[in-house]
Amino acid sequence: MKNILLCCLLLVMVSCSNSQVENKWSSVSYMFESGPLPPVYQYSYTITINTGCDGIVVAFLGSDPSNPSLTYKFRVSEDSLSYLTEAINESKILTEDIDELPDGVRPVGGHLEKVRVIIADDNPNFDRPPRVKESPYFPSDKYAGDLRNLYKVIVSFVPQSVRDDFDAKKEEFQKNGK
């Protein structure tokens, strides 16, 4: 009887520990849209960083979806990846469902930003789609500060040369209308 009870207790403990497996991210994307501006001044970009230290920025100028994208690749250091992991964990995007502001409280106008995290599959032998966690454009005050910090951390990894080139091309586009 004692052995049966011990086996049941052990089974319960193993089940509990398996259900509390820590979510690990495999890639994170920060999405920015300039907001309601005249078409020539609109722009958007997505910064994606993966756990292999690869980063990419894909940007669009203007509101015409047929405009070609600007693509920039870069690398981040292992130390930067640790810092990013810390910011992801502090944002609570992996562990909580981030609620959004009600319609009547959302700001009118301005830019839009959000983050999407792809969660690493703990067993890559299973054929299933990746799990994704995404923040809303207008997170509640409870989450907004930590998410803004995550956005800043992601943007900070983009090399200055990429930012300068994008800004120059954006200025030229706005000046010439193309």
N, C-alpha and C positions, 0 to 999 in steps of 0.2 A: 504494500500500500504506500509505504514511504517512497519507494522508487517511482511509482506512478505519479505521485504528487510532485516529486522533484522533476520528472520529465515534463509535466504540464507547466510547471513554473519556468523551466528553461525554455520551453517553446514560446511562452508568452513574452519572455525577455527578448528572445531573438526576433520575434515579430515586431515588438516595439522599437527595437534598435534599427530594423530595416525600414520602418515607416518614417524614421526621422533622418534619412539620408540627406546630407547637405546638398542643396542645389549648387552646381558649379556651372559657370557660364562658359560658352565657347566663343561667342562674338557679341559685341555690343554696337549698336548704331544710334547715332544722334542725328535727328532730322530737324532742319530749320527751314522755315518759309518766311519770306520778308513781310507777308501780309498784304492788305488791300492798298496797293499803290498803283499808279498808272503802269500799264504793261511794260514800258521800257525800263522802269525802275524795279520791277519784280525780279527776285532771284530766290533760289533755294539750293540747299546742299545737304548731303548726307555724309557723315563721317563714320566709317566702320573700322573697328579694331578687333582682331581676333587673338586668341591665346597663343598663337604662333608668332606674335609680335608684328604681324603685318597690319598695316593701316592703309585706307584708301579714302579719298574724298571724291565724290561725284557731285558736280555742281551744274546748275542750269541757270542761264540768264534770260530774262524776259518771261513772258507768259505763254509763248507759242511752244507747244510740246514737241514740235518738229525741229526746234533749235538743237544743235548738237550739244552734247554734254562735255564738260571739262572734267578730266579724270587725272587725279594725282595720287601716286603711290608713295608710301613712306614706311619706315620701320620705327618701332618703339623699343625701348630697352626692357630687360627683365624687371629692373627696379620700377620702371614706369608701370609695368603690368601689375605689380604688387600694389602700387598706389591706386591704380584703376580698380582693382578687385576690392580694395578697402572702400572706395567711393561707391561702388555698386552695392556692397553689403550695407553701408550706411544709408543708402537710399531706400532700402527695404523692398526694392522691386522684385527680388527673388522670393521673398518670404511672405509678403502681404499683398492683398488686392488693393491697389491704390484707387481710392474713390476720387471723383471729380467734383468741381464746384457746380452748384445748381445753375440752371440757365439764367436766372435773374441776377446772379452775382458775377458772372463771367465778364472780363473786360471786353470792351468793344474796340475793335481796331488793333493795331500793333502786330507784332510778329507771332508766329506759332512755333513751338518746339516741343519735342517729345523724344523718348528713348525707347528702343526695342532691344531686348536681350534674348539671345538664343541660348537655351540651357543645354549643357552637354549631356548626352545620353550616358547613363551609368553602365549600360550594356550595349555596346555597339553591334553585337551580333543579332539584335532584334531589328526587324525591318519595320520601322515606324517613323512617322514624321517628327521633326524636332519640336520640342516644346518651346513656346515663345511667351515672354512676358513683355507687355508694352504699357507705358504710362499714358494717361490721357493728356490732351493738349492743355487742359485746365485742371491740374491736380488740386485737391483740397489743401488748405493751409497746413495741415498736419504733415504733408509730404513735400510741399512746394520747395522749402528751403534745401532739403537734402537732395532733391532732384536737380535744383539749380546748381548745386555744388557738383553733382555728377556731370552735368552739361559742361561746366567750366573745366573740369578735369579732362574730359574727352577733347574739347577744343584746344586745350593747352598742349596737347601732344602733336598737333598739326605744325609742321615746321614753318618758320617765318617765311622762307622762300616760297612756299605754297600759298600762304596768305597774301604775300605781296603780289604774286603772279595773278591770283584770282582777283584781287582788288584792282589791279591795272586793267585786266580784261573787262571787269564789271564797269569801270569808269569809261573805257573806250566804247562799250556797248551802249551805255546810257547817253554818251555824247553823240554817237553816230546813229543810234536807234537800231543797231545790228552788230 
